[in-house]
Amino acid sequence: MKKTLFILTALFSTASLTGCGTIVQLVDPTEKYQAYDGTKFDWKQTQKWGLPILDLPLSFLLDTALLPYVWSQE
């Protein structure tokens, strides 16, 4: 139980340090949010820095949850 809690804490703290790619893209005023923009953003950051790879699954889940929002904007 302690090991699982430690891993989850490390995952969420790393995600908050790198910034959730979905939230970063969602609040970006320069471009309209499109499907899976957060995941794409995290992937680009991962290729550059490596660390956002831990946030990639969380951004994927949030991007999937935001699909109805994206579809309503089209």
One Martini backbone bead per residue (centre of mass of N, CA, C, O) as a GRO file, in nm:
protein
   74
    1MET     BB    1   0.059   0.063  -0.022
    2LYS     BB    2   0.300   0.258   0.004
    3LYS     BB    3   0.405   0.221  -0.284
    4THR     BB    4   0.153   0.325  -0.431
    5LEU     BB    5   0.144   0.603  -0.296
    6PHE     BB    6   0.421   0.695  -0.392
    7ILE     BB    7   0.371   0.673  -0.696
    8LEU     BB    8   0.127   0.865  -0.709
    9THR     BB    9   0.269   1.110  -0.591
   10ALA     BB   10   0.492   1.130  -0.804
   11LEU     BB   11   0.307   1.158  -1.048
   12PHE     BB   12   0.145   1.417  -0.957
   13SER     BB   13   0.390   1.601  -0.902
   14THR     BB   14   0.509   1.588  -1.186
   15ALA     BB   15   0.259   1.692  -1.334
   16SER     BB   16   0.257   1.969  -1.181
   17LEU     BB   17   0.542   2.063  -1.268
   18THR     BB   18   0.489   2.040  -1.588
   19GLY     BB   19   0.212   2.041  -1.656
   20CYS     BB   20  -0.079   2.007  -1.795
   21GLY     BB   21  -0.127   1.979  -2.125
   22THR     BB   22  -0.431   2.029  -2.140
   23ILE     BB   23  -0.442   2.292  -1.978
   24VAL     BB   24  -0.243   2.453  -2.145
   25GLN     BB   25  -0.411   2.430  -2.413
   26LEU     BB   26  -0.692   2.532  -2.308
   27VAL     BB   27  -0.570   2.833  -2.211
   28ASP     BB   28  -0.477   2.903  -2.490
   29PRO     BB   29  -0.539   3.202  -2.674
   30THR     BB   30  -0.403   3.143  -2.969
   31GLU     BB   31  -0.564   2.862  -2.969
   32LYS     BB   32  -0.766   2.616  -3.057
   33TYR     BB   33  -0.907   2.354  -2.917
   34GLN     BB   34  -0.818   2.017  -2.974
   35ALA     BB   35  -0.794   1.703  -3.018
   36TYR     BB   36  -0.533   1.603  -2.821
   37ASP     BB   37  -0.341   1.849  -2.745
   38GLY     BB   38  -0.214   1.757  -2.474
   39THR     BB   39  -0.074   1.505  -2.583
   40LYS     BB   40   0.095   1.648  -2.797
   41PHE     BB   41   0.242   1.836  -2.605
   42ASP     BB   42   0.372   1.615  -2.429
   43TRP     BB   43   0.529   1.478  -2.657
   44LYS     BB   44   0.707   1.719  -2.727
   45GLN     BB   45   0.827   1.749  -2.438
   46THR     BB   46   0.949   1.465  -2.423
   47GLN     BB   47   1.150   1.499  -2.661
   48LYS     BB   48   1.295   1.737  -2.512
   49TRP     BB   49   1.293   1.639  -2.175
   50GLY     BB   50   1.116   1.355  -2.068
   51LEU     BB   51   0.925   1.411  -1.812
   52PRO     BB   52   0.618   1.424  -1.938
   53ILE     BB   53   0.561   1.114  -1.958
   54LEU     BB   54   0.394   1.104  -1.685
   55ASP     BB   55   0.149   1.288  -1.811
   56LEU     BB   56   0.033   1.146  -2.063
   57PRO     BB   57  -0.200   0.966  -1.946
   58LEU     BB   58  -0.358   1.202  -1.817
   59SER     BB   59  -0.404   1.364  -2.075
   60PHE     BB   60  -0.553   1.145  -2.227
   61LEU     BB   61  -0.795   1.130  -2.034
   62LEU     BB   62  -0.879   1.430  -2.050
   63ASP     BB   63  -0.912   1.443  -2.356
   64THR     BB   64  -1.137   1.232  -2.365
   65ALA     BB   65  -1.335   1.390  -2.177
   66LEU     BB   66  -1.324   1.651  -2.395
   67LEU     BB   67  -1.464   1.564  -2.663
   68PRO     BB   68  -1.748   1.697  -2.642
   69TYR     BB   69  -1.635   1.984  -2.647
   70VAL     BB   70  -1.498   1.971  -2.923
   71TRP     BB   71  -1.754   1.893  -3.086
   72SER     BB   72  -1.917   2.155  -3.002
   73GLN     BB   73  -1.702   2.359  -3.152
   74GLU     BB   74  -1.750   2.257  -3.466
   0.00000   0.00000   0.00000
